[in-house]
Amino acid sequence: MTGAVSVALLPAVVAGGYPPHVALVLSIPLAMIPVQLGILLYLGYKRNGRLSLQGVVLYREPIQLRQYLVYVPLVFMASLAVIGIGGVALDNTLRHTLFAWMPSFDWNLRDGYARAVLVVSYSLTMLFVTLGESGVEELYFRGFLLPRMRYAGRGATVLHSFLFALYHVWQPWRLISIAFGMLPIVFVARRTRNIYVGMIAHMLLNSYDVIVGVAFILAMTVG
């Protein structure tokens, strides 16, 4: 649904003078969050008689602060090495060969957008991608789906990572990099039975484009 809403919004976003990625950003509060969080809250209501995630979102066991200080940097760096560094060449190759026919949601920092437009674009990205998307996806995928994949045994970590990658239908060229890049997050979630390490790492990963955008905006000449 996220991909369909993004494609539907793309012409209006571009016509309005905003970078194409804003269509994808807006699809998160319009489609992704309502669907995933709605399912969780609905199941929580059926279970508890009130809007609650109790008994629905699992893997919320507390861990010590020192574990966060160790696991979060390790998970973040391991995932970044695959998704943000190792996977770039492969993603670009697949994007411009097998999937060149698909709509583009490029970030387009080189196309002469006004500072005000970029400020709005990256503020929305911070709110809905870095915070909203990362948080809700971890609740749904690692907190709800992953604990219920015991049937897969030791293969649950790999299977779950690839299922999560397949869910990104609007970026099929990133299937391999996302699947392997998410392995550290899934592994730690299963090992610690805690989704918050992965949630923090996920938010850090999703902040990369915002950091690049903010740096670009700050470097722009005022005018």
N, C-alpha and C positions, 0 to 999 in steps of 0.2 A: 504493500500500500504506500509506503514511503516513496518508493521509486515512481509509482504512478502519479502521486500528488506532485512530486518534484517536476516531472515532465509537463504536467498540466500547468504548473505555475511559471515555467521557464519563459514562455513568450511575454507574459505580462511583466515579469521581473526585468528582462532585458529591455523591453519597451519603456519601462520606467526609469531607465538609466542606471540600473544596479548591476553589479557583477553576477554572472550566472550562478555562482555558488549560493547566492541568497535564496534561490528557489529550493535548493536542498535544505538549507538552514530552516526555512519557514515550514517545510514539510514535517519537521520534527514536532513542533507544538500542535500542528494541525492533524497529523496522522500517527506518527510513531508513539509519542507519549500517551495520547488518549487510548490507543489500542492496547499497548503493553501494560500500562499502569491500570487501565480500566479492567483488564482481565484479572490482574492480581487482586484488585479491590473487590471485584465481583466474587471471586473465589473466597476472599477473606470474609465477605458479608455472609455468604452461604455457610461458611464454617463457624463463624463467631457471632453472627447476628448483628454485626455492626461493621462499618468500614475499617478494616484492620488487615495488616499483613501477617498477623500472628498465625503460625502454623502453615502459612503459604510460602513466604519467603524464608528459606532456611539458611544454613551456613552463616549464622550471625553470632557465633560463639566469640566471647571476648578473648583477646590475646594481649600480651604485655606490650608496653610502649616500646621497649627495646626491639621487639620483633617487628613492629612497624618500621622502626628506624633501619632495620636490616633488610626486610623483605621488599619494602616499597622501592628503594633505589635499585635493588637487584632486578626486580621484576620490570621496572620501568626501562632500565638500560638494556636488558635482554630483549624486550619487545621492540624497543626503539632500534636496536641493531638490525633486527629483521625487517620491520615495517618501514622505518624511516631511512635506513641506510642500505641494507642489503637488497631490499625489494624494489628500490626505485627504478633501477635499470630494467628489471623484468616487467614491472608495472607499465613503464613507458613503452616498452616493446609491444606488449600485448594490447595496450590501449590504441596504438597507432597502426596495428596490423589487423588482428582479429576483431577488434571492437571499434574501429574507426567510424562505423555507421551509427553508433549510439550518440544520443544527446550529450553535450559537454557541460559539466558544472565546474569549469575551471575557475580559479581564483582571480586570474586576470589583473595582476597588479601593474601591468605595463600598458594598459589601454587608456590612460589619461583620465581616470575617474577623479572627480573633485574630492578634496579632503573630507568634506562633510558626508559625502556618499560613502566613503571608505570607513569613516568613524561609525556610521550607522550599521554598515555591513558587518564590521568586526565586533561591534557591541552585541549584535544579535548572535553572532557566531559564539562569542564567549558565553552568553546566557544559555543558548539552546544546544550547542554542540559540546562545548567543554564541560558544562555543568549538567544540563538537562539530559542530553542523550547518554552521556557516560553513566550517570547515576541510575537512570531507568533501565538501561540495558544490563547493568550489573545486577540489579534487583531481579529482572526477568530471566536473564540467561544463566547467571551464576547462582542466584539465590533461589530460583524456582525450578528451572529445567535441569541444571546440572545435578542436584541432589537426587533427582528422580531417574537418573541414568545408570543406576546400579546394575541394570541388566547387561550393560556393556562391559562390566568388569574393569580390568586394567586398561582396556581400550577406550574408556569413557573420556579421558582427557583429549585424545586425538580426535575422536568422533565429534565431541562437543565443539572443539575448535573449528573443525571443518563445517559443521552445521551453522556456527556463528558466521563464518565467512560466506556461506551460501546465502544467508539472510541479506547480505549486502548486494541485492540484485542490481542496484543502480551503479555498481562498480565491479562488474564481473572480472575485469582485468586484474583486480587486486585479490582474487580468491586465494592464490597461493601465499602471498605475503601476509595477508590477514590471518589465514589459518595457522601458519607457523608462528607468526608474531604473537598470537593470543595464547599459545601454549604455556608460557610462564604464568600468565594470569590464571588460567584454568588450573594448572598444576598446584599453585599456591592456595587457591580457593579450596581445592579438594584436601590438600594436606593439612591446612589450618582450620578448615570448616568455618572460614571467615571471608566474607565477600568484600570487606572494606579495604583490604590491602589492594586488591585488584581494582576497586573503584577509584582509589586515589591514583594508582598508576595509569588507569584508563583516562582519567581527567588530565593528567600530565601529558599523555600522548596526544590527546585531542586539543591541547593548548598550543601545539607546535605552530599551526597555521595562524593562530591569533598572534603569537609572538612575532612571527614574520610580518604579519600585517601591521601590527603596531609599530615595529621598527621602520617599516616602509613609510607609514604616515608621519612619524616623527622626523624622517629624513626629507620629507617634502618641503619645498619652499612655500612660504605663506604667500598666498595670492589668490 
